[in-house]
Amino acid sequence: MGFKCGIVGLPNVGKSTLFNALTQTAAAQAANYPFCTIEPNVGEVAVPDPRLDALAAIAASGQIIPTRLTFVDIAGLVRGASKGEGLGNQFLANIRECDAIAHVVRCFEDGDVTHVEGKISPVDDIETIETELMLADLESLEKRAASLEKKVKGGDKEAKESLDLMQRALVLLREGKPARLVARKPDEERAFGMLGLMTAKPVLYVCNVEEASAQDGNGLSAAVFARAAAEGAKAVVVSAKIESEIAVLPPAEQKDYLDAIGLDEPGLNRVIRAGYELLHLVTYFTVGPKEARAWTITRGTRAPQAAGVIHSDFEKGFIRSETIAFEDYVRHKGEAGAREAGRLRLEGKEYVVQDGDVLHFRFAN
């Protein structure tokens, strides 16, 4: 399990350039005119994790398999998209299928790259996109509420729960506020998620800046960070142009390139870390002579469900997990050393898997 992140934004903000860089493909055509992305493009990118390389080196693993993230490049939305303007509702449906939204915002000046609104104002751009998503959510809920009311009158308990959540969301949406601000209990999360609201999805603002601002951002990105902080979202600074240049370099040359321009790491790493934090994701590892592999789970996942990410049979027949913390695995140079030092633990069904755990599952066939 990774996560599926929809890349959205106004036309010409650098979405497709960023997508191409992230996935190291040319699947999305990046051009200086609106709607150059005709179909949503889907690509996967490996999650860079130096811990996986360290574990593989110790175990002399024959193969290294990182966990992967899926990115969906969605055509540029414009003012009026919720009413069918531009490419309209067909692309709003693609957003609904994603776990999170990576909202690319233009934070650079360039007279050669047109802006669909005729000015560079990232906060205004955010509000344009957010408004269209809220209007689409509002229309969707209003259409569905009437049929749910009939089911509630017939005594349907699930319909009653859904309608209650809908009504809470409608109050906010009519006030011009996103559905993610709906107050809800943990046991309501599943039903709330079933509503399929775009403005309920976690948001990561990706500030696309000029090359000189790739490390620390600029005044335009600072305004986006302030907005993100106020609404409980995340924001990162990326130069899509730099990322596209890094993407075509061999791995051995990427570090030299980054050093030359004064960057510690690719912007992709920032996006991934922010995405993990946004969705409360953690990584555990399985390590052996055949392969070292990373697996992504939601924070708080118990051992049987973590085993189920590998195979459903592992969860059904779960007995216990042999567990070593990453630091202990490295410190004691592998499983045998950790076992000898008393750092290998046997954990049962109630164990909550921690980020960096090295696990070996025992299960009954």
C-alpha positions as CSV (number, residue, x, y, z in Angstrom):
1,M,0.0,0.0,0.0
2,G,1.3,3.4,-1.0
3,F,-1.1,6.2,-1.8
4,K,-2.7,7.7,-4.9
5,C,-2.1,11.4,-5.1
6,G,-3.9,13.5,-7.7
7,I,-1.9,16.4,-9.1
8,V,-4.2,19.4,-9.6
9,G,-3.9,23.1,-10.4
10,L,-4.7,25.7,-12.9
11,P,-3.3,25.3,-16.4
12,N,0.4,26.3,-16.9
13,V,1.5,26.1,-13.3
14,G,3.9,23.2,-13.9
15,K,1.8,20.2,-13.1
16,S,2.8,18.1,-16.1
17,T,6.4,19.1,-15.8
18,L,6.4,18.0,-12.2
19,F,4.5,14.8,-13.1
20,N,7.1,13.9,-15.7
21,A,9.9,14.6,-13.3
22,L,8.3,12.6,-10.5
23,T,7.7,9.5,-12.6
24,Q,10.6,10.0,-14.9
25,T,8.4,9.5,-17.9
26,A,7.3,11.6,-20.8
27,A,3.7,10.4,-20.5
28,A,2.3,13.8,-19.9
29,Q,2.9,16.4,-22.5
30,A,4.1,19.6,-20.9
31,A,3.3,22.6,-23.2
32,N,2.6,26.3,-22.7
33,Y,-1.1,26.2,-23.4
34,P,-4.2,25.1,-21.4
35,F,-5.5,21.5,-21.5
36,C,-2.4,19.9,-23.0
37,T,-3.2,17.0,-20.7
38,I,-6.2,15.3,-22.4
39,E,-6.5,12.2,-20.3
40,P,-5.3,11.8,-16.7
41,N,-1.9,10.3,-16.7
42,V,-1.0,7.7,-14.0
43,G,2.6,7.0,-13.0
44,E,4.4,5.2,-10.1
45,V,7.5,6.4,-8.4
46,A,9.7,4.5,-6.0
47,V,9.9,5.9,-2.5
48,P,13.6,6.7,-1.7
49,D,14.5,5.3,1.7
50,P,18.2,5.0,2.7
51,R,17.2,2.6,5.5
52,L,16.2,0.0,2.8
53,D,19.7,0.2,1.2
54,A,21.3,-0.2,4.6
55,L,19.2,-3.3,5.5
56,A,19.9,-4.9,2.1
57,A,23.7,-4.3,2.5
58,I,23.7,-6.1,5.9
59,A,21.6,-9.0,4.7
60,A,23.3,-9.2,1.3
61,S,19.9,-9.2,-0.3
62,G,19.8,-10.1,-4.0
63,Q,17.1,-7.6,-4.8
64,I,15.9,-4.3,-3.3
65,I,12.2,-3.5,-3.7
66,P,11.1,-0.1,-2.5
67,T,7.5,0.8,-1.8
68,R,5.8,2.9,-4.5
69,L,3.6,5.9,-4.7
70,T,1.1,6.6,-7.5
71,F,0.6,10.0,-9.0
72,V,-2.2,11.0,-11.3
73,D,-1.7,14.1,-13.5
74,I,-5.2,15.6,-13.8
75,A,-5.9,18.2,-16.5
76,G,-5.8,21.9,-15.5
77,L,-9.0,23.1,-13.9
78,V,-10.3,26.6,-14.6
79,R,-12.9,28.9,-13.1
80,G,-16.3,27.4,-13.8
81,A,-15.0,23.7,-14.0
82,S,-17.8,22.6,-11.7
83,K,-20.3,23.8,-14.3
84,G,-18.5,22.2,-17.2
85,E,-16.1,25.0,-18.1
86,G,-12.8,23.9,-19.6
87,L,-12.7,20.1,-19.5
88,G,-15.2,20.1,-16.6
89,N,-16.6,17.4,-14.5
90,Q,-14.9,14.4,-16.2
91,F,-11.7,15.4,-14.5
92,L,-13.4,16.1,-11.1
93,A,-14.3,12.4,-11.1
94,N,-10.6,11.5,-11.4
95,I,-9.9,13.6,-8.3
96,R,-12.5,11.6,-6.3
97,E,-10.5,8.4,-6.9
98,C,-7.4,9.7,-5.2
99,D,-6.4,9.5,-1.5
100,A,-4.9,13.0,-1.4
101,I,-4.5,16.1,-3.5
102,A,-1.2,17.6,-4.5
103,H,-2.1,21.1,-5.5
104,V,0.6,22.6,-7.6
105,V,0.7,26.4,-7.3
106,R,2.7,28.7,-9.5
107,C,5.1,30.8,-7.4
108,F,7.4,32.2,-10.1
109,E,7.3,35.1,-12.5
110,D,8.0,34.3,-16.2
111,G,6.7,36.5,-19.0
112,D,7.2,33.6,-21.5
113,V,4.8,31.3,-19.6
114,T,1.2,32.6,-19.7
115,H,-1.1,32.4,-16.7
116,V,-4.7,31.6,-17.3
117,E,-5.9,34.3,-14.9
118,G,-3.5,36.9,-16.3
119,K,-1.6,37.5,-13.0
120,I,0.6,35.6,-10.5
121,S,-1.2,35.2,-7.2
122,P,-0.9,31.7,-5.7
123,V,-3.4,32.3,-2.9
124,D,-6.0,33.4,-5.5
125,D,-5.2,30.4,-7.6
126,I,-5.8,28.1,-4.5
127,E,-9.1,29.8,-3.9
128,T,-10.2,29.3,-7.5
129,I,-9.5,25.6,-7.4
130,E,-10.9,25.1,-3.9
131,T,-14.1,27.0,-4.9
132,E,-14.7,24.7,-7.9
133,L,-14.2,21.6,-5.8
134,M,-16.5,22.9,-3.1
135,L,-19.2,23.7,-5.7
136,A,-18.9,20.2,-7.2
137,D,-19.1,18.6,-3.7
138,L,-22.1,20.8,-2.9
139,E,-24.0,19.8,-6.1
140,S,-23.2,16.1,-5.5
141,L,-24.5,16.1,-1.9
142,E,-27.6,18.0,-2.7
143,K,-28.5,15.5,-5.4
144,R,-27.9,12.5,-3.1
145,A,-29.6,13.9,0.1
146,A,-33.1,13.6,-1.2
147,S,-32.9,9.8,-1.8
148,L,-31.2,9.3,1.5
149,E,-34.0,11.1,3.3
150,K,-36.4,8.5,1.9
151,K,-34.3,5.6,3.2
152,V,-34.0,7.2,6.6
153,K,-37.8,7.4,6.8
154,G,-37.8,3.7,6.1
155,G,-35.6,3.0,9.1
156,D,-32.3,2.5,7.3
157,K,-29.6,3.1,10.1
158,E,-26.6,3.4,7.6
159,A,-28.6,6.0,5.6
160,K,-29.2,7.9,8.8
161,E,-25.5,8.1,9.6
162,S,-24.6,9.1,6.1
163,L,-27.3,11.7,5.9
164,D,-26.1,13.2,9.2
165,L,-22.6,13.5,7.9
166,M,-23.9,14.9,4.6
167,Q,-25.8,17.6,6.4
168,R,-22.8,18.6,8.5
169,A,-20.8,18.8,5.3
170,L,-23.5,20.8,3.5
171,V,-23.5,23.5,6.3
172,L,-19.8,24.1,5.7
173,L,-19.9,24.0,2.0
174,R,-22.7,26.5,1.8
175,E,-20.5,28.8,4.0
176,G,-17.6,28.4,1.5
177,K,-15.6,26.0,3.7
178,P,-14.1,22.6,2.6
179,A,-15.6,19.4,3.8
180,R,-12.4,18.3,5.6
181,L,-13.3,20.7,8.4
182,V,-16.4,18.6,9.3
183,A,-16.1,17.6,13.0
184,R,-16.4,13.8,13.2
185,K,-15.6,10.9,15.5
186,P,-13.1,8.2,14.6
187,D,-15.9,5.6,14.2
188,E,-17.5,7.9,11.6
189,E,-14.4,8.1,9.3
190,R,-15.3,5.2,7.1
191,A,-18.9,6.5,6.4
192,F,-17.5,10.0,5.8
193,G,-14.9,8.6,3.4
194,M,-17.8,6.8,1.5
195,L,-19.3,10.2,0.7
196,G,-16.4,10.7,-1.9
197,L,-16.0,14.4,-1.2
198,M,-13.1,16.1,-3.0
199,T,-12.7,18.8,-0.4
200,A,-12.5,16.2,2.4
201,K,-9.2,14.9,1.0
202,P,-5.9,16.0,2.6
203,V,-4.1,18.7,0.7
204,L,-0.4,19.1,0.0
205,Y,0.4,22.4,-1.6
206,V,3.4,22.1,-4.0
207,C,4.9,25.5,-4.5
208,N,6.6,25.6,-8.0
209,V,9.3,28.2,-7.7
210,E,12.1,29.4,-9.9
211,E,15.5,27.6,-9.7
212,A,17.1,30.2,-7.4
213,S,14.4,29.7,-4.8
214,A,14.4,25.9,-4.8
215,Q,15.9,25.5,-1.4
216,D,14.1,28.1,0.7
217,G,11.2,29.4,-1.4
218,N,10.3,33.0,-2.1
219,G,7.7,35.6,-1.1
220,L,5.0,33.9,-3.2
221,S,5.6,30.5,-1.6
222,A,5.7,32.0,1.9
223,A,2.1,33.2,1.4
224,V,1.1,29.6,0.4
225,F,2.9,28.2,3.5
226,A,0.9,30.7,5.7
227,R,-2.3,29.5,4.1
228,A,-1.5,25.9,4.6
229,A,-0.6,26.4,8.3
230,A,-4.0,28.2,8.8
231,E,-6.0,25.3,7.4
232,G,-3.9,22.4,8.7
233,A,-2.6,21.4,5.3
234,K,1.0,20.8,4.3
235,A,3.2,22.7,1.8
236,V,6.6,22.0,0.1
237,V,8.8,24.0,-2.2
238,V,9.9,22.4,-5.5
239,S,11.3,23.7,-8.7
240,A,9.7,21.6,-11.4
241,K,12.3,22.7,-13.9
242,I,15.1,21.5,-11.7
243,E,13.3,18.2,-11.0
244,S,12.8,17.6,-14.7
245,E,16.6,18.1,-15.2
246,I,17.5,15.8,-12.4
247,A,15.1,13.1,-13.7
248,V,17.0,12.5,-16.9
249,L,20.4,12.2,-15.2
250,P,21.9,8.8,-14.2
251,P,21.7,8.2,-10.4
252,A,25.5,8.7,-10.1
253,E,25.3,12.2,-11.6
254,Q,22.2,13.4,-9.7
255,K,24.1,14.1,-6.4
256,D,26.8,16.0,-8.3
257,Y,24.1,18.1,-9.9
258,L,22.4,18.8,-6.6
259,D,25.7,19.7,-5.0
260,A,26.4,22.1,-7.8
261,I,23.2,24.1,-7.3
262,G,23.3,23.9,-3.5
263,L,20.4,21.5,-2.8
264,D,20.6,18.7,-0.3
265,E,18.1,16.4,-2.0
266,P,15.6,16.3,-4.9
267,G,12.2,18.0,-4.3
268,L,10.6,14.6,-4.8
269,N,11.9,13.5,-1.4
270,R,10.1,16.5,0.2
271,V,6.9,15.7,-1.6
272,I,7.0,12.1,-0.4
273,R,7.8,12.9,3.2
274,A,5.0,15.5,3.3
275,G,2.6,13.0,1.7
276,Y,3.5,10.4,4.2
277,E,2.9,12.8,7.1
278,L,-0.3,14.0,5.6
279,L,-1.8,10.6,5.3
280,H,-0.2,9.2,8.5
281,L,1.8,6.5,6.7
282,V,4.7,4.5,8.0
283,T,7.1,2.0,6.5
284,Y,8.1,-1.5,7.7
285,F,10.6,-3.8,6.1
286,T,11.0,-7.5,5.3
287,V,14.7,-8.5,4.8
288,G,16.4,-11.7,3.7
289,P,19.0,-13.1,1.2
290,K,16.5,-13.1,-1.6
291,E,15.2,-9.5,-1.2
292,A,14.9,-6.5,1.0
293,R,11.5,-4.9,0.7
294,A,9.6,-1.9,2.0
295,W,5.9,-1.9,2.8
296,T,3.7,1.1,3.5
297,I,0.9,1.0,6.1
298,T,-1.2,3.5,8.0
299,R,0.2,4.6,11.4
300,G,-1.6,2.6,14.1
301,T,-1.9,-0.6,12.0
302,R,-1.6,-3.8,14.1
303,A,0.6,-6.7,13.1
304,P,-2.0,-9.0,11.5
305,Q,-3.2,-6.2,9.2
306,A,0.4,-5.2,8.3
307,A,1.0,-8.9,7.4
308,G,-2.2,-8.7,5.2
309,V,-0.5,-6.0,3.0
310,I,1.9,-8.8,1.8
311,H,-0.8,-11.4,1.4
312,S,-4.3,-11.9,2.8
313,D,-3.3,-15.4,4.0
314,F,-0.7,-13.9,6.3
315,E,-3.4,-11.9,8.0
316,K,-5.9,-14.8,8.2
317,G,-3.4,-17.3,9.7
318,F,-1.4,-14.8,11.7
319,I,0.4,-16.3,14.7
320,R,3.1,-13.8,15.6
321,S,5.7,-11.5,14.2
322,E,9.4,-11.6,14.8
323,T,10.2,-7.9,15.2
324,I,13.5,-6.0,15.2
325,A,13.7,-2.2,15.3
326,F,15.7,-0.7,12.4
327,E,18.3,0.7,14.7
328,D,18.8,-2.6,16.4
329,Y,19.1,-4.5,13.1
330,V,21.8,-2.1,12.0
331,R,23.6,-1.9,15.3
332,H,23.8,-5.7,15.7
333,K,24.5,-6.3,12.0
334,G,21.4,-8.3,11.1
335,E,18.9,-10.7,12.5
336,A,21.3,-13.2,14.1
337,G,23.1,-10.4,16.0
338,A,19.9,-8.8,17.1
339,R,18.5,-12.2,18.3
340,E,21.8,-12.9,20.2
341,A,21.6,-9.4,21.8
342,G,18.0,-10.0,22.9
343,R,16.7,-7.3,20.5
344,L,14.4,-9.6,18.5
345,R,10.9,-9.6,20.0
346,L,7.9,-11.9,19.5
347,E,4.8,-9.7,19.1
348,G,1.2,-10.9,18.9
349,K,-2.0,-9.7,17.3
350,E,-2.3,-6.5,19.3
351,Y,1.1,-5.2,18.4
352,V,1.1,-1.8,16.6
353,V,3.8,-1.8,13.9
354,Q,6.3,1.0,14.3
355,D,8.0,3.0,11.5
356,G,11.2,1.2,10.5
357,D,10.3,-2.2,12.1
358,V,12.0,-5.2,10.4
359,L,9.3,-8.0,10.5
360,H,9.1,-11.7,9.8
361,F,5.6,-13.1,10.1
362,R,4.7,-16.6,11.3
363,F,1.3,-17.8,10.1
364,A,-0.7,-21.0,9.8
365,N,-1.7,-22.2,6.4
